[in-house]
Amino acid sequence: MPRSFFAMMLCATFAFAYLSPAANGQEKGRKGFLSALKEGQAVVLKETAGRYEITLMEGGHKVIEVGPDYVVVEDVAGVTETRISVYSIKSIARIKVARK
């Protein structure tokens, strides 16, 4: 009896560890660096020494896709799509306008 109970507990522990969301990379509700960007959002890109500064405001590009470690933007003319790795992004700025 004690051996079978121990084996059952060991199997249950492994099953729980294997099926947990963190083990499968399915953590939900976690905010990342790119969480400020949404598809369809207007942004302005500024490239300096291979690093991109993204400003959230009406401008020359539109966000097409936001992945876990990249963002895809399209220019105003709809001709060029640029995929930017999270490692190439220097900053994401949001301009807030004072309300009267």
WOMO-V245149 format. One line per field, one symbol per residue. ss: DSSP state (2 for helix, 1 for strand, 0 for the rest). burial: I if it has 16 or more other ideal C-beta (glycine too) atoms within 10 Angstrom, else O. A space follows every 10 residues. Layout:
BEGIN
ss: ???
burial: ???
END
This chain:
BEGIN
ss: 0222222222 2222222220 0000000000 0022220000 0111111100 1111110000 1111110001 1111100000 1111122211 1111000000
burial: OOOOOOOOOO OOOOOOOOOO OOOOOOOOOO OOOIOOIOOO IOIIIOOOOO OIOIOIOOOO IIIIOIOOOO IOIIOOOOOO OOOIOOOOIO OIOOOOOOOO
END
